[in-house]
Amino acid sequence: MKTLIYFAGSTLLLALGCAGNYPPPTQQMADVQSANRSATELGAQSNPQAQLHLKLAEEQLNQAKIAMAQDDNQNAERLLVRAKADAELAVALTRDASANSRAGKAVDQSNAERSINAEPGAAP
């Protein structure tokens, strides 16, 4: 009976020890770095809102690296989730600004062509 109790107790301690070991979030870190790179390549530095979110993502990435160095992988993963969201928001804001700029140029070009093709004396 004592052997069974010792065996069950040691199994429980082993299971608890393994459950407490949180794996490093290396894939999440790679995802954040990729999103940061995308935002930078798209020109997030030229959009103030995108620039802010990119900076936040970079700060959270650095904090996650520190947390991982301290074996606080669970906190690191939370930071990386936030960092990825900020980086993806920077990408979206940059793409939105670019699309709005292209749309404005297209409208201007259309208006210019319309005025060139208008007949003299015709009502607009």
C-alpha positions in Angstrom: 0.0 0.0 0.0 2.8 2.4 0.9 4.5 1.6 -2.4 1.3 2.6 -4.3 1.1 5.9 -2.4 4.7 6.7 -3.1 4.3 5.8 -6.8 1.2 7.9 -7.1 2.8 10.8 -5.3 5.9 10.7 -7.4 3.8 10.5 -10.6 1.8 13.5 -9.5 5.0 15.5 -8.7 6.5 14.6 -12.1 3.3 15.6 -13.9 3.2 19.0 -12.1 6.8 19.6 -12.8 6.3 19.0 -16.5 3.2 21.2 -16.6 5.0 24.1 -15.2 7.6 24.2 -18.0 6.2 26.6 -20.6 7.9 26.3 -24.0 9.6 29.3 -25.5 7.3 31.1 -28.0 9.9 31.1 -30.9 7.3 30.9 -33.7 5.4 33.9 -32.3 8.7 35.8 -32.2 9.3 35.0 -35.8 5.8 36.1 -36.7 6.2 39.4 -35.0 9.6 40.0 -36.7 8.0 39.2 -40.0 5.1 41.6 -39.4 7.5 44.3 -38.3 9.6 43.9 -41.4 6.4 44.0 -43.6 5.3 47.2 -42.0 8.7 48.8 -42.5 8.9 47.7 -46.1 5.4 49.1 -46.8 6.5 52.5 -45.5 5.0 52.6 -42.0 7.5 55.3 -41.1 5.7 57.8 -43.3 2.4 57.3 -41.6 2.3 58.7 -38.0 -0.3 56.2 -36.7 1.4 53.3 -38.3 4.7 54.5 -37.0 3.3 54.6 -33.5 2.0 51.0 -33.7 5.3 49.8 -35.2 7.2 51.4 -32.4 4.9 49.7 -29.8 5.4 46.4 -31.5 9.2 46.8 -31.4 9.1 47.7 -27.7 6.9 44.7 -26.9 9.2 42.4 -28.9 12.2 43.7 -26.9 10.3 43.1 -23.6 9.4 39.6 -24.8 13.1 38.9 -25.5 13.9 40.0 -21.9 11.1 37.8 -20.5 12.4 34.8 -22.5 15.9 35.4 -21.2 14.4 35.2 -17.7 12.6 32.0 -18.5 9.2 33.8 -18.3 7.9 32.3 -21.5 4.3 32.7 -20.6 4.7 36.5 -20.2 6.8 36.6 -23.3 4.0 34.9 -25.3 1.5 37.5 -24.1 3.8 40.3 -25.1 4.4 38.7 -28.5 0.6 38.4 -29.1 0.3 42.1 -28.4 3.3 43.0 -30.5 1.9 41.0 -33.5 -1.4 42.8 -33.2 0.3 46.2 -33.2 2.6 45.2 -36.1 -0.4 44.0 -38.2 -2.3 47.2 -37.4 0.7 49.2 -38.6 0.6 47.1 -41.9 -3.1 47.7 -42.3 -2.8 51.5 -41.6 0.0 51.8 -44.1 -1.9 49.9 -46.8 -5.0 52.0 -46.1 -3.1 55.2 -46.5 -1.5 54.0 -49.7 -4.9 52.9 -51.1 -6.4 56.3 -50.2 -3.5 58.1 -51.9 -3.8 56.0 -55.1 -7.6 56.6 -55.1 -7.1 60.4 -54.8 -4.6 60.4 -57.6 -7.0 58.4 -59.8 -9.8 60.9 -59.1 -7.6 63.8 -59.9 -6.4 62.1 -63.2 -10.0 61.4 -64.1 -11.1 64.9 -63.4 -8.2 66.3 -65.5 -9.0 64.0 -68.4 -12.7 65.0 -68.2 -11.9 68.7 -68.3 -9.6 68.1 -71.4 -12.3 66.2 -73.2 -15.1 68.7 -72.4 -16.4 70.6 -75.4 -16.1 74.4 -75.2 -19.3 75.9 -74.0 -20.8 72.7 -72.8 -22.3 72.6 -69.3 -20.4 70.3 -66.9 
